Amino acid sequence: MTKENGEPQAYGVETYWDDRYSQDTSTFDWYQQYAGVAPLINMYIPKSSKILMVGCGNAAISEDMVSDGYQDIVNIDISAVVIEAMREKYKDMHQLHYKRMDVQEMKAFKDGQFDSVLDKGLLDSLMCGTSAPCTVSTMLREVHRSLTHVLITLGEPRLRLPHLKAENCPWEVLFHVISKPGSMRTDESTSKLLTDQVLLNDDLTFGPLFKMEDPDLHYVYVCIKEGSTTKVQEPIGGFGKPSSVT
């Protein structure tokens, strides 16, 4: 996610997204559509939850979640352009609320106001900035005020867990993998396998059926705060097979 000259792309800059959404008014879901991750979201986020969707963009996932029974989703994005467009699009859908807000500055929300935060690609965007470690730390500190954070990302554990396991965010982190839509692994993936927690070794590798930086996978981190009643499962070592590493 860099420019051709090797400089970081300005994914964390409001004007970049305003320009992009001004030119592209179509609906677009980063990484995964709701149907692909629904079994996992259903398992960790009850339908009665108050949900915060960070970096919502013009994705259809919130609409699809409402169709699946979710009743209260607040969507935020740094781009006023996309927020106004989505607010108008869903003005008759009372379950969805849209606010222009920077995920690094969410003081308008009270601690514990949301049961769950869902991030599908936002953290990856912030990782592209020149001050990524500081930016991501600030974001996660804000997100930590909710009980559960579900992160869908391109980043494998060695790249993401140092941020998710920082001292200012004492979460228990559960790990899942999901096939990228249209990838060679798609036929291997089922709802049952998606919802199986995958075991991580001490060096943050996992296996035996996975390789690090697998181009056919997305990684899902479920970050659970103390006090949450989120269901915790026994981990496995691969697609339904016990780990060969202890």
C-alpha positions as CSV (number, residue, x, y, z in Angstrom):
1,M,0.0,0.0,0.0
2,T,2.6,2.5,-1.1
3,K,2.9,5.0,-3.9
4,E,5.0,4.1,-6.9
5,N,7.9,6.3,-5.6
6,G,8.0,4.3,-2.4
7,E,6.4,6.9,-0.2
8,P,3.5,5.9,2.2
9,Q,0.1,6.3,0.7
10,A,-2.0,9.0,2.4
11,Y,-4.7,6.6,3.7
12,G,-4.9,8.4,7.0
13,V,-5.5,11.8,5.5
14,E,-9.1,13.2,5.3
15,T,-8.5,14.9,1.9
16,Y,-7.4,11.7,0.3
17,W,-10.7,10.0,1.2
18,D,-12.8,13.0,0.4
19,D,-11.3,13.1,-3.1
20,R,-11.8,9.4,-3.6
21,Y,-15.4,9.3,-2.4
22,S,-16.2,12.4,-4.5
23,Q,-15.2,10.5,-7.6
24,D,-16.5,7.0,-6.7
25,T,-20.0,6.8,-5.3
26,S,-20.4,3.1,-5.7
27,T,-20.6,0.7,-2.8
28,F,-17.4,-1.1,-2.0
29,D,-16.5,-3.6,0.8
30,W,-12.8,-3.9,1.6
31,Y,-11.4,-7.5,2.0
32,Q,-14.6,-9.3,2.8
33,Q,-18.4,-8.9,2.3
34,Y,-20.6,-9.7,5.3
35,A,-21.7,-13.1,4.0
36,G,-18.1,-14.2,4.2
37,V,-17.5,-13.3,7.9
38,A,-21.1,-13.6,9.2
39,P,-20.5,-16.8,11.1
40,L,-17.6,-15.3,13.0
41,I,-19.4,-12.0,13.7
42,N,-22.5,-13.8,14.8
43,M,-20.4,-15.8,17.3
44,Y,-18.7,-12.9,18.9
45,I,-21.1,-10.1,18.5
46,P,-24.7,-10.7,19.7
47,K,-27.5,-9.2,17.7
48,S,-28.5,-7.0,20.7
49,S,-25.0,-5.4,20.8
50,K,-24.4,-1.7,20.3
51,I,-21.8,-1.7,17.6
52,L,-19.3,0.8,16.3
53,M,-18.1,0.4,12.7
54,V,-14.8,2.3,12.3
55,G,-13.7,3.5,8.9
56,C,-17.0,2.6,7.5
57,G,-16.5,4.2,4.0
58,N,-19.2,3.3,1.5
59,A,-19.3,-0.4,2.5
60,A,-22.5,-2.4,2.5
61,I,-21.6,-4.5,5.5
62,S,-23.7,-2.5,8.0
63,E,-26.8,-2.7,5.8
64,D,-26.2,-6.5,5.5
65,M,-25.8,-6.8,9.3
66,V,-29.1,-5.1,9.8
67,S,-30.7,-7.5,7.3
68,D,-29.3,-10.3,9.5
69,G,-30.9,-8.9,12.7
70,Y,-28.5,-6.3,14.1
71,Q,-30.3,-3.3,15.5
72,D,-27.8,-0.6,16.5
73,I,-24.7,0.3,14.4
74,V,-22.9,3.6,14.6
75,N,-20.7,4.1,11.5
76,I,-17.8,6.6,11.6
77,D,-15.4,7.7,9.0
78,I,-12.9,10.6,8.7
79,S,-14.4,11.6,5.3
80,A,-17.3,14.0,5.6
81,V,-18.1,13.3,1.9
82,V,-18.8,9.7,2.4
83,I,-20.6,10.2,5.7
84,E,-23.0,12.6,4.1
85,A,-23.6,10.2,1.2
86,M,-24.2,7.2,3.5
87,R,-26.4,9.2,5.8
88,E,-28.6,10.2,2.9
89,K,-28.6,6.6,1.4
90,Y,-29.7,5.1,4.7
91,K,-31.9,7.9,6.1
92,D,-34.9,5.5,6.3
93,M,-32.9,2.7,8.1
94,H,-33.2,3.7,11.8
95,Q,-30.7,1.0,12.9
96,L,-27.8,2.8,11.1
97,H,-26.2,6.0,12.3
98,Y,-23.4,7.9,10.5
99,K,-21.0,10.4,12.1
100,R,-17.9,12.1,10.7
101,M,-15.2,11.3,13.3
102,D,-11.5,10.5,13.5
103,V,-11.0,7.1,15.2
104,Q,-8.0,8.6,17.0
105,E,-10.3,11.2,18.7
106,M,-13.6,9.6,19.9
107,K,-14.2,11.6,23.2
108,A,-17.7,12.2,22.0
109,F,-18.4,8.6,22.9
110,K,-18.5,7.5,26.6
111,D,-16.4,4.6,27.9
112,G,-18.4,1.4,27.4
113,Q,-20.9,3.1,25.1
114,F,-20.4,0.3,22.6
115,D,-20.3,-3.4,23.2
116,S,-18.2,-4.2,20.1
117,V,-16.0,-2.4,17.6
118,L,-15.7,-3.8,14.0
119,D,-12.7,-2.8,11.9
120,K,-12.4,-4.1,8.3
121,G,-9.3,-2.5,6.9
122,L,-9.0,0.7,8.9
123,L,-6.0,-0.3,10.9
124,D,-4.2,-1.4,7.8
125,S,-4.8,2.0,6.2
126,L,-3.3,3.7,9.3
127,M,-0.3,1.4,9.1
128,C,0.6,3.0,5.8
129,G,1.2,6.4,7.3
130,T,4.6,7.9,8.2
131,S,3.7,7.9,11.9
132,A,2.0,4.6,11.9
133,P,3.1,3.2,15.4
134,C,1.9,6.3,17.1
135,T,-1.3,6.6,15.1
136,V,-2.3,2.9,15.6
137,S,-1.5,3.1,19.3
138,T,-3.8,6.1,19.7
139,M,-6.6,4.3,17.7
140,L,-6.3,1.1,19.8
141,R,-6.4,3.1,23.0
142,E,-9.7,4.7,21.9
143,V,-11.1,1.3,20.7
144,H,-10.1,-0.4,24.0
145,R,-12.9,1.5,25.7
146,S,-15.4,-1.1,24.3
147,L,-15.6,-4.7,25.4
148,T,-14.8,-6.5,22.1
149,H,-12.8,-5.5,19.0
150,V,-13.0,-7.6,15.9
151,L,-10.2,-6.7,13.5
152,I,-10.1,-8.0,9.9
153,T,-6.7,-7.3,8.4
154,L,-4.0,-8.3,5.9
155,G,-1.5,-8.3,8.7
156,E,-0.2,-11.7,10.0
157,P,0.4,-12.1,13.7
158,R,4.0,-11.0,13.8
159,L,3.0,-7.7,12.4
160,R,-0.3,-7.1,14.3
161,L,0.1,-8.7,17.7
162,P,2.8,-6.3,19.0
163,H,0.3,-3.5,18.6
164,L,-2.7,-5.5,19.9
165,K,-0.7,-6.7,23.0
166,A,0.6,-3.3,24.0
167,E,0.5,-2.3,27.6
168,N,-2.2,0.3,27.1
169,C,-4.5,-2.3,25.6
170,P,-4.6,-5.4,27.9
171,W,-6.9,-7.6,25.7
172,E,-7.1,-11.3,25.4
173,V,-6.6,-11.8,21.7
174,L,-8.2,-14.8,19.8
175,F,-7.0,-15.5,16.3
176,H,-8.9,-16.8,13.2
177,V,-8.1,-17.1,9.5
178,I,-10.4,-16.7,6.5
179,S,-9.8,-17.3,2.8
180,K,-9.7,-14.3,0.6
181,P,-12.8,-14.2,-1.8
182,G,-11.9,-16.0,-5.0
183,S,-8.6,-17.4,-3.7
184,M,-7.4,-21.0,-4.0
185,R,-8.3,-21.6,-0.4
186,T,-12.0,-20.6,-0.8
187,D,-13.1,-24.2,-1.4
188,E,-11.4,-25.3,1.9
189,S,-13.2,-22.7,4.0
190,T,-16.5,-23.5,5.7
191,S,-18.5,-21.7,8.5
192,K,-17.3,-24.3,11.0
193,L,-13.6,-23.8,10.1
194,L,-13.9,-20.0,10.1
195,T,-15.2,-20.0,13.6
196,D,-12.4,-22.4,14.9
197,Q,-9.8,-20.4,16.8
198,V,-6.3,-21.0,15.4
199,L,-3.4,-21.8,17.7
200,L,-0.4,-19.5,17.6
201,N,3.1,-20.8,18.6
202,D,5.4,-18.9,20.8
203,D,7.1,-17.3,17.8
204,L,3.7,-16.2,16.5
205,T,3.8,-18.7,13.6
206,F,0.9,-21.1,13.1
207,G,0.3,-24.2,11.3
208,P,0.9,-26.8,10.1
209,L,-1.4,-26.1,7.1
210,F,-0.6,-22.4,6.9
211,K,2.5,-20.4,5.8
212,M,3.3,-16.9,7.0
213,E,2.2,-14.1,4.7
214,D,-0.2,-16.4,2.8
215,P,-1.6,-14.4,-0.1
216,D,-4.8,-16.4,0.0
217,L,-5.7,-15.4,3.6
218,H,-7.1,-12.6,5.7
219,Y,-6.5,-12.6,9.4
220,V,-9.1,-11.9,12.1
221,Y,-8.2,-10.9,15.6
222,V,-10.9,-10.9,18.2
223,C,-9.7,-8.7,21.1
224,I,-11.7,-9.3,24.3
225,K,-11.5,-6.9,27.3
226,E,-11.9,-8.0,30.9
227,G,-15.5,-8.0,31.8
228,S,-16.8,-9.2,28.5
229,T,-19.0,-12.3,28.2
230,T,-17.6,-13.1,24.8
231,K,-17.5,-16.9,24.0
232,V,-14.0,-18.3,24.0
233,Q,-13.2,-21.5,22.1
234,E,-10.5,-24.1,22.2
235,P,-7.9,-23.4,19.5
236,I,-6.9,-25.6,16.6
237,G,-3.7,-25.9,14.6
238,G,-5.1,-25.6,11.1
239,F,-8.2,-26.1,9.1
240,G,-9.8,-28.5,11.6
241,K,-6.6,-30.4,12.4
242,P,-4.7,-30.4,15.7
243,S,-1.4,-28.5,15.8
244,S,1.8,-30.5,15.4
245,V,3.6,-27.9,17.4
246,T,3.3,-27.6,21.2
